[in-house]
Every structure is written in structure tokens, then in C-alpha cells.
Amino acid sequence: MERKNETFVEGHNSPMLGKFMEEEISQQPSILRSVAPLYRSQAHIALAGKEFEMILLAARGSSDNAALFARYLIEVFVGIPVSLAAPSVLTRFGTRIKYQNCLAIGISQSGAAPDVAEVLTALREEGHTTLAITNTNDSRLTKAAEFSLLLGAGPEKSVAATKTYTASLLALYAVTQALGGNLTDPELPDDAWVQTAMNAAKESSGYFVRSQPIFSLARGFGFSTAHETALKLMECALLPCKAYSSADFEHGPKALAGFGSAAISFDGPMPDLAGQGCEIILAPEAPVRPEVRPIWDVIFGQWLALSCARARALDPDGPKFLRKVTETR
């Protein structure tokens, strides 16, 4: 398929589009450094010395992608099973699952998610330990949970979650440490990395604006980043992007990855896909351990979404049909 030589002059000349999103992406290094000790302290107070047979994670949207990160982190480093809750089992069908000695963690940046709060309320009533991870004190989620870990990331003006997402990842890392995971404190991204990610995103954004279909691929710890990057491209730049495990991608979807398609890889080079004609864009390689990379890699995904939005003359601070706080049951 021949690529169209498209240019989006209006978007490229509109740096005010996504102004808040750009500011909040850039704030992440300083915020993460300031809150890291607080997260360790809050997680220790809530969980130190307790043992659980399983972990239940309840979340929606970007928070659901953060939960994917926690699943791999806890199962790999703590060795207990983790389940992602299907809130509608409770909220729509009224069924209560018979969990055994469970830690239920609800994740919501706004703390306003009704279905997530209902899951925590039900688990708490049954005597399980419940923890809210949110950026909003005195919210529906903090009232439902026994313990709260407050993100303290400051107000997020853009509809797209950026700093609250990486803060959620860092909070879940601290939770894994408090659960007994053999993890040293994470290396955190600095301003130089934000610049590196921005430059890489600007260089590669044209491929995604001009390509169809587009994919976001990763495995393991990075699977969360693939999902969050795809979500950001959809909500900010209105580019339909599908996230896959790079292993699952081999079981059928790769048939779509021909000439005219593009894929972001958080899982290294993919010569077979490139040989099919798919344009492979590698995320810049963060100089950190694999279990820490999602905190770094997603900054590239955020910049990519912002760059693509500007190229298409779209404002990710106020995308059509979306609100900052979404409530579902």
C-alpha cells in the first residue's frame, strides 16, 4: 500500500493544543521524586506484616492499565495470584465472589468510580483488606476502603491522564515492596529522559498519522505500556490503535501488519513484522531494569499521542465526547 504524503500544517503550527498535557508530562520527574518516600510509607502502614492468598485489582481506563503492571509485578516478585476484577459481576449481576484472604486494591485517579468503589465496599464488608489508590482525598474510593494511598500528584487539567498514571505505577511498585517483593527502590525518569522521549515521539509521529492499521506491542511488565499508549493515541489523536501482547499478536492479528501498517514496539526489534512491510517504531530504550521500564516507557507513549494530536490539529486537553471524570456501574 502506497503511503500518502500527508502534512498537517495547522496542527504543527498549533503548540497551544495540548498545553496542559505537555506541562503535565514534563512535571512527572519532579513529582515522582517528591512522592516516592510518601508512597513507601503509606504502603508500609497499610500492608506491612500482612499475608494474603490473592490480590484483587479493580480499576477502569488508564487505571486499568496500571493494574496490568501491578499484576505482573506482584505475581513475579511476590508469587501470589492476582486477578483483575470484573465489577459488573457485582454491580449488574449482584453476585458476590467467595474470595479467600484477599487484598482488594481499587485504583481511580479521581476516586469517583462508582463500580470500583462498590467492589471495595463489598470486599471490606466481607472482612478483606481494602486499599484505595487515588489522587483525590475524601473521595468515594477513600471512603469505601480501609486504607488509602494518596498520589499527591496535584491537579491534572488535561483530560488525558499522564502524571497520575505514572504516579499510580510508582504507588503500585511501593505496594509490591510492602507485600514482601524483593525489589530495590526504582530508578525514576529525569528531565533528560522526558526530552529524549519527546524527540523520539516527534520523529516517529508521522508514521502513525499516515498508517492504518496501527498496533502497540509488548509483553510482561511492558504490556501495560502497550495498552496505555494505544489508549492515549485513541483518546488524544483519534487514531484507532490496538494493543496486543507481542506473543498473542503472532496468533492471527499479525496478518494485518502489511504495507501501510505501523507498530510501536516496547519489546525490541521485530524483523519478521518489518519483513511483512509493517513500519516498526521502537520506543527509546530506558537504562533501567525491566520491572521499572513502564514508568519510563509510557512517557514516550504520552508524547507520541500529543504529537499525533497536534499533527491532526486536535486538542487533547479537551477531546470530543470525553470528560475528565467518567462514572460507570
N, C-alpha and C positions, 0 to 999 in steps of 0.2 A: 504494500500500500504506500503510495507516494505521500509524503508529508506536505501539508500546506505551509507555505512560508508566511505565517501569520504574525502580525505585530499588533500590540495593544498600546498605542501611544498614550491614550487618555489615562490608562491605569499607571503606566510607568512614570507619567508626569504628575501623579497624584500622591505624594508622600504623606498627605494628611489622612488618607484612607488607612484605617487600622492604626491610628496614632496611639490609642490606649493599649492595643495589643502589643505594639512594638515596645512601648515603655515597660509593660509588664513582663515581656520576655527578657528584657535587659535587666530587670530588677532581680532576677532569680538567684544569681550567685550571692549577692549580699544578703538576701532574705534567708536562703538555705543555711548560710554560715551562722546567722544570728539565732535561728530557731533550733538548730541541731541539738544543743545541750538540753533545751527545754523538752524536746521530744523524748530523749533518753530518760529524763527524769520522770515525765508523765507516764511513759510506758512501764517503767520500773515500779512506780507506785501502784499501778493498776494490776500488774501481772506477775511481778517477781515472786518466786516460790510456789506458784500455782502450776498444776499439771492438768492437761486436757487430753481427751481422747480424740477430739477432732476440732476443726475450726470451720465456722460458717461465715462467709463473706456476703454481705448484702449491699448492693450499690446499683446505680444507673449511670448511663452516659460515660463521661470521662472517668468518673469514679469506678465504674465497672472495669475499665481498662487498668486502672491502678490495682484493682482486686486481682486481675490476672497476674500481675507482677508479684503480689503477695502470695498467691497460690504456689508459684514456682519457688519463691524464696523460702517459705515455711516448709514445704514438703522436702526440699533439698537439704536445708540446714537444720531443721528440727525433726523431720522424719515422722510427722503425724499427718493424717489425711486432711485435705482442705476441700470444701465444697462451696460452689458459688450458688447462693440462694436463688430460687425462682419465686419471687414474692407473691405472684398471683396464685400459687398453690394455697397460700393463706388468705390473701385479700379477695380473690374471686371465687375460690372453691371452698374456703373455710376449713381446710384440712390442716391439722397440726401434726408435724412430723415428730416421731419419737427419737429425738437426738439423745446421745449419751455423753454426759460430762463435756459439754460443748462451750467453747468461747465463740460468741457471736459478735462480729465486728460490722458495724454499719458505717459506710463511707458516703458522705454527701458534703460538697463544699458549702452549699447554702444551709445545710441542716434542715431543709424544708421538705425533703422527700417523704410523702406520707407512707408509701409502701415499705420503704426501708425502715422507717420508724416503727411500723406495725410489726415487722419481723423482730426487731429488738424488744418491743414490748412483750410479744408472745414468749420469746425465749427467756426473758427476765422473769415473767410470771411463773415459768416452769422451773426456776431455780438455777438457770445457767448464768454464767458471767457474760456481761454485755459491755461493749466498748464502742463509743461514738468517735469517729474521726471527722472533724468538720472545721470550717473556717469561721463558724458563727456561734458565738456563745449564747446561752439561753435560747436555743432553737428547739424545734420539735425533736430533733435527734438527741440532743443532750438531755432533754427531759425524759426521753424513753430509756436511755442507757444508764447503767450503774456507774460507769466510769466514762470520762471524756478525754480525748487528746485533741486539744485546740491547735489548729495550724498556725494562727498568728501571722498569716501572710499579708494582712492588710486588705483593704477593699480592692476588688477586682472589677474594673469598669467595663472592660471588653466582655462581650457575650462569650467569646471563646475562653475556656479555662486554660491558663498557662501556668502561672506561678502557683496556683492552688493545686494543679496536677502534680508538679514536681515536689511540692511540699507533701502531698499525700504519699508519694513514693517514699520520700525520706521518713515520714512517720511510720509507714509500714515496715521499713527497714529496722527502725528502732523497736517496733513491736516484735519483730522476729528475734532481735537480740534479747529482749526481755523474756521471751519464751524459751531461752536457752540456746538459741542458734549460735554456732561458733563463727561469729562474724566480727571482724575488726571494724572500727568506725569508717564510714565510707569517704572516699575522696570526693570532693564536691567540685562542680564546674566553676571556673573563674571567668572573668570578663574576656580574657583572650579566647576561651572556648566559645563564648557567645559570638564573638566576631568571626571565628573560624566557621561556625555553623551557619552564620548569616551569609558569608561569602559563598560557601558551598551551595546553599539554597538558591541564591540569586543566579548562580551559574547554571543550575540544573532545572530551574522552574519552567523554562521554555519547553522542555521535553514533555512535561506533564500537561501544560496548557494545550499543546498541539496533538497529544496522543490519545488513543482510545482503542481498547480499554486500558486502564491503569490499575496497578496492583501494589500492595505493600506487604513485604515478605520478611519473616523472621522465625526463629524457634526459641524455645526455652525462655530465659529471662527477657529476651527481646520481643517475645510475642506480644506483650502489652504495648510496646512501642509501635509495632506494625499496626495494631488496632487504633491506637490514639492518633497516629499520623493520618491514617485513612479517614478517621472521623473529622480531623481538622480540615483536610482537603475538601470534604463534603460540605461541612457547615460554613467554612470561611470562603472557599473559592468556587463552590457549587460544582466541583469535579467529582463525578462518581468514581470512587476508588474502593476496591475490595481488599480487605486484609486476609491473608492466609498464613498458616504455618507453612514454611518452605518445604516441609515433608508432605503435608496434605496437598500442596499445590501440584505435586507430581502425580497425584491420583485423579487426574482428569482436567482440572482447570488450566493446566499448562497448555492445553490445546488452543486456548485463546491467545497465547502470548506469541503472536507472529509479528510481521512487519506492521508498523504503525502503533504498536502497543509499547508500554513502558512500565517498568517496575522499580520501586525503591527497595533496595536490599539492605537489611540490617543483619544479614547472615553471610556476608562476604561475597566474592565474585560468583557468578552463576553462568559459566561458559556455555552450558547446554541451552539455556534460555536465550543467551545472546546469539547463539548459532541459529536459533529459530527466527531471528530478526527482531526480538524484543530488545528495546533500549534499556539497559541495566544502569541504574544510578546507585552508586554505593554511598551510603552515609559516611561522613568522615569518621575515621577510627579514633575513638576516645582512648587515651592512655591509662585505662583503669581496668580493674577486674571485671569479668563478665557479669557478675551479680550487681555491679554498680552502674554498668553502662546505660541502663534505661534512664537513669536520672540525667545523664549527659545526652544520649542519643535523641531523646524527644525534643530537645531544643532545636535540632536540625529540622525535625518534622514540623515544629511550630513556625519556624522561619519559612519553610517551604510553602506552607499553607498561606502565610501572609504575603509572600512574594507572588504566588499564583493569583491570590485575590486582587492584588494591586494590578497585576498584568491584565486582569479581566475587568478592571475598573469597579471592583466590588469593595464594600466596606465591611470588614469582619467585626468591627465594633458593634454593628447593628445589622446583622444579616436578616434577610427576609424570612418571615414565618417562625423565627426563633426568639425565645426570651431567655434572660439570664437564669431565672429560676423556673424549672419545669417540675410540675407536680403530677405524678401518675399513681394509680392504685391497681 
